[in-house]
């Protein structure tokens, strides 16, 4: 490897909106924040702890329309 052409590879702190802090190594060089991480994302938390972000009632509309179908399929 050539000397002096590679970027610095430093420890970087990623802060999530939920408060979770993750330390990784990155060439970006500065700390930054993200909106959602594996600690608060519904896919990783499971259906029991799912937090739904619904501004316009789309989730309720979907459950109202397909709720019986989903419950019968899970039985």
DSSP file (Angstrom, degrees, kcal/mol; ACC not computed):
  #  RESIDUE AA STRUCTURE BP1 BP2  ACC     N-H-->O    O-->H-N    N-H-->O    O-->H-N    TCO  KAPPA ALPHA  PHI   PSI    X-CA   Y-CA   Z-CA
    1    1 A X              0   0    0      0, 0.0     2,-0.2     0, 0.0     5,-0.0   0.000 360.0 360.0 360.0 141.3    0.0    0.0    0.0
    2    2 A X    >   -     0   0    0      1,-0.1     3,-0.6     2,-0.0     2,-0.3  -0.526 360.0-120.2 -77.4 145.9    1.2    3.5   -0.8
    3    3 A X  T 3  S+     0   0    0     -2,-0.2    -1,-0.1     1,-0.2     0, 0.0  -0.633  86.0  17.1 -87.1 143.6    1.7    5.8    2.1
    4    4 A X  T 3  S+     0   0    0     -2,-0.3    -1,-0.2     2,-0.1    -2,-0.0   0.454 100.7  86.6  84.3   1.1   -0.2    9.1    2.5
    5    5 A X    <   +     0   0    0     -3,-0.6     2,-0.3     2,-0.1    -2,-0.1   0.561  67.5  87.4-108.8  -9.7   -3.0    8.4    0.1
    6    6 A X  S    S-     0   0    0     -4,-0.3    -2,-0.1     1,-0.1     3,-0.1  -0.677  77.8-116.4 -94.3 143.7   -5.5    6.6    2.3
    7    7 A X        -     0   0    0     -2,-0.3     2,-0.1     1,-0.1    -1,-0.1  -0.314  39.6 -90.6 -72.5 160.1   -8.1    8.5    4.5
    8    8 A X        -     0   0    0     19,-0.2     2,-0.7     1,-0.1    -1,-0.1  -0.462  30.7-147.9 -69.7 142.7   -8.0    8.3    8.3
    9    9 A X        +     0   0    0     -2,-0.1    18,-0.2    -3,-0.1     2,-0.2  -0.842  33.9 166.0-116.0  89.4  -10.0    5.4    9.7
   10   10 A X  E     -A   26   0A   0     16,-1.8    16,-2.9    -2,-0.7     2,-0.3  -0.578  43.9 -90.1-109.1 165.1  -11.3    6.8   13.1
   11   11 A X  E     -A   25   0A   0     14,-0.2     2,-0.4    -2,-0.2    14,-0.3  -0.594  45.9-169.1 -72.2 130.4  -13.9    5.8   15.7
   12   12 A X  E     -A   24   0A   0     12,-3.9    12,-2.7    -2,-0.3     2,-0.5  -0.969  15.0-139.2-125.8 139.2  -17.2    7.5   14.9
   13   13 A X  E     -A   23   0A   0     -2,-0.4    19,-1.7    10,-0.2     2,-0.5  -0.871  11.9-162.1-100.9 125.9  -20.3    7.7   17.1
   14   14 A X  E     -Ab  22  32A   0      8,-3.4     8,-2.9    -2,-0.5     2,-0.5  -0.938   7.8-161.9-106.5 123.7  -23.7    7.3   15.5
   15   15 A X  E     -Ab  21  33A   0     17,-2.1    19,-2.4    -2,-0.5     6,-0.2  -0.923   4.7-150.7-111.0 126.6  -26.6    8.6   17.6
   16   16 A X  E >   - b   0  34A   0      4,-2.9     3,-1.4    -2,-0.5    19,-0.2  -0.516  27.4-114.4 -89.3 160.5  -30.1    7.4   16.9
   17   17 A X  T 3  S+     0   0    0     17,-0.8    18,-0.1     1,-0.3    19,-0.1   0.756 117.1  60.4 -64.5 -24.5  -33.3    9.5   17.5
   18   18 A X  T 3  S-     0   0    0      2,-0.1    -1,-0.3    17,-0.1    17,-0.1   0.581 123.9-103.6 -79.5  -9.4  -34.3    6.9   20.2
   19   19 A X  S <  S+     0   0    0     -3,-1.4     2,-0.2     1,-0.3    -2,-0.1   0.314  73.7 141.8 105.4  -7.2  -31.1    7.6   22.1
   20   20 A X        -     0   0    0     -5,-0.1    -4,-2.9     1,-0.0     2,-0.5  -0.489  36.2-155.2 -69.5 134.2  -29.1    4.6   21.1
   21   21 A X  E     -A   15   0A   0     -6,-0.2     2,-0.4    -2,-0.2    -6,-0.2  -0.958   9.1-171.0-116.3 128.4  -25.4    5.3   20.5
   22   22 A X  E     -A   14   0A   0     -8,-2.9    -8,-3.4    -2,-0.5     2,-0.6  -0.970  10.3-151.7-120.4 130.3  -23.3    3.0   18.3
   23   23 A X  E     +A   13   0A   0     -2,-0.4     2,-0.3   -10,-0.2   -10,-0.2  -0.907  29.0 155.0-104.2 123.7  -19.6    3.3   18.0
   24   24 A X  E     -A   12   0A   0    -12,-2.7   -12,-3.9    -2,-0.6     2,-0.5  -0.813  43.8-105.3-133.7 173.5  -18.1    2.2   14.6
   25   25 A X  E     +A   11   0A   0    -14,-0.3     2,-0.3    -2,-0.3   -14,-0.2  -0.906  47.5 161.9-105.5 136.3  -15.0    3.0   12.6
   26   26 A X  E     -A   10   0A   0    -16,-2.9   -16,-1.8    -2,-0.5     3,-0.2  -0.977  48.1-135.9-150.6 157.4  -15.4    5.2    9.6
   27   27 A X  S    S+     0   0    0     -2,-0.3   -19,-0.2   -18,-0.2   -16,-0.1   0.474  90.3  88.4 -91.2  -4.5  -13.5    7.4    7.2
   28   28 A X  S    S-     0   0    0    -18,-0.1    -1,-0.2     1,-0.1     3,-0.1   0.900  81.3-150.1 -62.4 -40.9  -16.2   10.1    7.5
   29   29 A X        +     0   0    0    -19,-0.2     2,-0.3    -3,-0.2    -1,-0.1   0.266  58.3  71.0  96.0 -13.3  -14.4   11.6   10.4
   30   30 A X  S    S-     0   0    0    -20,-0.1    -1,-0.2   -18,-0.0     2,-0.1  -0.937  81.8-100.2-136.5 160.3  -17.2   13.1   12.4
   31   31 A X        +     0   0    0     -2,-0.3     2,-0.3   -19,-0.1   -17,-0.2  -0.453  43.8 179.3 -73.4 149.7  -20.1   12.0   14.6
   32   32 A X  E     -b   14   0A   0    -19,-1.7   -17,-2.1    -2,-0.1     2,-0.3  -0.948  20.0-125.5-147.7 168.9  -23.5   11.9   13.0
   33   33 A X  E     -b   15   0A   0     -2,-0.3     2,-0.3   -19,-0.2   -17,-0.2  -0.847  14.7-161.7-120.4 154.3  -27.1   11.1   13.8
   34   34 A X  E     -b   16   0A   0    -19,-2.4   -17,-0.8    -2,-0.3     3,-0.1  -0.854  22.0-131.2-128.1 164.3  -29.7    8.8   12.2
   35   35 A X  S    S+     0   0    0     -2,-0.3     2,-0.3     1,-0.3   -18,-0.1   0.828  87.3  15.2 -86.0 -34.4  -33.5    8.6   12.5
   36   36 A X        +     0   0    0    -19,-0.1    -1,-0.3   -20,-0.1     2,-0.2  -1.000  63.5 178.8-146.7 141.7  -34.0    4.9   13.1
   37   37 A X    >>  -     0   0    0     -2,-0.3     4,-1.7    -3,-0.1     3,-0.8  -0.694  49.6 -86.2-131.7-176.6  -31.7    2.0   14.1
   38   38 A X  T 34 S+     0   0    0      1,-0.2     6,-0.0    -2,-0.2    -2,-0.0   0.716 122.3  61.0 -68.5 -19.8  -31.9   -1.7   14.8
   39   39 A X  T 34 S+     0   0    0      1,-0.2    -1,-0.2     5,-0.0    -3,-0.0   0.768 119.7  23.4 -77.4 -25.1  -32.9   -1.0   18.4
   40   40 A X  T <4 S+     0   0    0     -3,-0.8     2,-0.3   -20,-0.0    11,-0.2   0.455  92.0 111.6-120.6  -2.8  -36.1    0.9   17.5
   41   41 A X    >X  -     0   0    0     -4,-1.7     4,-1.6     1,-0.1     3,-0.8  -0.576  66.3-134.7 -75.6 133.1  -36.9   -0.4   14.0
   42   42 A X  H 3> S+     0   0    0     -2,-0.3     4,-1.6     1,-0.2    -1,-0.1   0.799 101.2  61.9 -59.7 -30.5  -40.1   -2.5   14.0
   43   43 A X  H 34 S+     0   0    0      1,-0.2    -1,-0.2     2,-0.2     4,-0.1   0.896 111.5  37.1 -62.8 -40.0  -38.6   -5.3   11.8
   44   44 A X  H <4 S+     0   0    0     -3,-0.8    -1,-0.2     1,-0.2    -2,-0.2   0.741 114.6  55.0 -84.5 -24.9  -35.9   -6.0   14.5
   45   45 A X  H  < S-     0   0    0     -4,-1.6     4,-0.4     1,-0.2    -2,-0.2   0.739 104.4-129.0 -82.4 -23.4  -38.2   -5.5   17.5
   46   46 A X     <  -     0   0    0     -4,-1.6     3,-0.3    -5,-0.2    -1,-0.2  -0.173  30.0 -70.1  94.4 168.5  -40.9   -8.0   16.4
   47   47 A X  S >  S+     0   0    0      1,-0.2     3,-0.8     2,-0.2    -1,-0.2   0.800 125.0  60.8 -69.6 -29.8  -44.7   -7.7   16.1
   48   48 A X  T 3  S+     0   0    0      1,-0.2    -1,-0.2    -3,-0.2    -2,-0.1   0.884 114.9  31.7 -67.2 -38.1  -45.2   -7.5   19.9
   49   49 A X  T 3  S+     0   0    0     -4,-0.4    -1,-0.2    -3,-0.3    -2,-0.2   0.179  87.2 146.0-105.0  16.6  -43.2   -4.4   20.5
   50   50 A X    <   -     0   0    0     -3,-0.8     2,-0.6    -4,-0.1    -3,-0.1  -0.318  35.2-156.4 -63.9 129.8  -43.9   -2.8   17.1
   51   51 A X        -     0   0    0    -11,-0.2     2,-0.5    -2,-0.1    -9,-0.2  -0.935  11.1-155.7-105.0 116.7  -44.2    1.0   17.1
   52   52 A X        -     0   0    0     -2,-0.6     2,-0.8     2,-0.1    -2,-0.0  -0.808   6.6-154.1 -98.2 129.9  -46.2    2.2   14.1
   53   53 A X        +     0   0    0     -2,-0.5     2,-0.5     6,-0.0    -2,-0.0  -0.892  27.2 165.6-100.8 108.9  -45.7    5.7   12.8
   54   54 A X        +     0   0    0     -2,-0.8    -2,-0.1     1,-0.1     6,-0.0  -0.933  16.2 168.5-134.0 108.2  -49.0    6.6   11.2
   55   55 A X  S    S+     0   0    0     -2,-0.5    -1,-0.1     1,-0.1    -2,-0.0   0.805  81.7  31.0 -88.4 -31.0  -49.8   10.2   10.3
   56   56 A X  S    S-     0   0    0      0, 0.0    -1,-0.1     0, 0.0    -2,-0.0   0.204 110.0-101.0-119.5  15.7  -52.9    9.7    8.2
   57   57 A X  S  > S+     0   0    0      3,-0.1     4,-2.1     1,-0.0     5,-0.2   0.707  75.4 137.9  76.5  19.6  -54.6    6.6    9.6
   58   58 A X  H  >  +     0   0    0      1,-0.2     4,-2.3     2,-0.2     5,-0.2   0.863  69.1  52.4 -68.1 -35.2  -53.4    4.3    6.8
   59   59 A X  H  > S+     0   0    0      2,-0.2     4,-2.7     1,-0.2    -1,-0.2   0.934 111.1  46.0 -67.0 -45.4  -52.6    1.5    9.3
   60   60 A X  H  > S+     0   0    0      1,-0.2     4,-2.4     2,-0.2    -2,-0.2   0.892 112.1  52.0 -63.6 -39.1  -56.1    1.6   10.8
   61   61 A X  H  X S+     0   0    0     -4,-2.1     4,-2.0     2,-0.2    -1,-0.2   0.909 111.5  47.1 -63.1 -42.3  -57.6    1.7    7.3
   62   62 A X  H  X S+     0   0    0     -4,-2.3     4,-3.1     2,-0.2     5,-0.3   0.930 113.0  48.1 -64.3 -46.2  -55.6   -1.3    6.3
   63   63 A X  H  X S+     0   0    0     -4,-2.7     4,-1.7     1,-0.2    -2,-0.2   0.872 111.7  50.8 -63.2 -36.6  -56.5   -3.2    9.4
   64   64 A X  H  < S+     0   0    0     -4,-2.4     4,-0.3    -5,-0.2    -1,-0.2   0.895 116.5  40.7 -66.2 -40.0  -60.1   -2.4    8.9
   65   65 A X  H  < S+     0   0    0     -4,-2.0    -2,-0.2    -5,-0.2    -1,-0.2   0.899 134.2  17.8 -76.6 -41.9  -60.1   -3.6    5.3
   66   66 A X  H  X S+     0   0    0     -4,-3.1     4,-2.2    -5,-0.2     5,-0.2   0.284  90.5 107.3-116.5   8.5  -57.9   -6.7    5.7
   67   67 A X  H  X S+     0   0    0     -4,-1.7     4,-2.3    -5,-0.3     5,-0.2   0.894  82.3  46.5 -58.5 -46.4  -58.1   -7.5    9.5
   68   68 A X  H  > S+     0   0    0     -4,-0.3     4,-2.3     1,-0.2    -1,-0.2   0.892 112.2  51.6 -64.4 -40.3  -60.3  -10.5    9.3
   69   69 A X  H  > S+     0   0    0      2,-0.2     4,-1.8     1,-0.2    -1,-0.2   0.909 111.4  46.8 -62.3 -43.4  -58.3  -12.0    6.4
   70   70 A X  H  X S+     0   0    0     -4,-2.2     4,-1.7     2,-0.2    -2,-0.2   0.911 112.6  49.1 -67.8 -43.0  -55.0  -11.6    8.4
   71   71 A X  H  X S+     0   0    0     -4,-2.3     4,-0.6     1,-0.2    -2,-0.2   0.899 112.7  47.6 -64.8 -40.4  -56.5  -13.1   11.6
   72   72 A X  H  < S+     0   0    0     -4,-2.3     3,-0.5     1,-0.2    -1,-0.2   0.839 110.1  53.2 -68.7 -33.2  -58.0  -16.1    9.7
   73   73 A X  H  < S+     0   0    0     -4,-1.8    -1,-0.2     1,-0.2    -2,-0.2   0.859 105.4  54.0 -70.0 -35.1  -54.7  -16.7    7.9
   74   74 A X  H  <        0   0    0     -4,-1.7    -1,-0.2     1,-0.2    -2,-0.2   0.621 360.0 360.0 -75.8 -12.8  -52.7  -16.8   11.1
   75   75 A X     <        0   0    0     -4,-0.6    -1,-0.2    -3,-0.5    -2,-0.1   0.468 360.0 360.0 -79.5 360.0  -54.9  -19.5   12.7
